[in-house]
């Protein structure tokens, strides 16, 4: 049998559900809140850390944003004292992702 469309495939496999391959797992709306991004090396033995300050969310939301930024940058990170810390100089990438999430970014 020659398939002409995806609906023909659905007829062959009737119990399958349509999948969302490219759908984002989590979408976060920054609601145009302003955040500040800067680089810090103090107390880290010369290693640089990108810090995102000004996020005022509950701890669970902060952890979720931190996870999204870590995955996007391909780096480690953590939430400390209300700020998100991403390892390395990731200011450009973090700003890009936060703008995509509808935040106003000050570098």
Secondary structure, 3 states (H helix, E strand, C coil): CCCCCHHHHHHHCCCCCCCCCCCCCCCCCCCCCEEEEEEECCCCCCCCEEEEECCCCCHHHHHHHHHHHHHHHCCCEEEECCEEEEEECCHHHHHHHHHHCCCEEEC
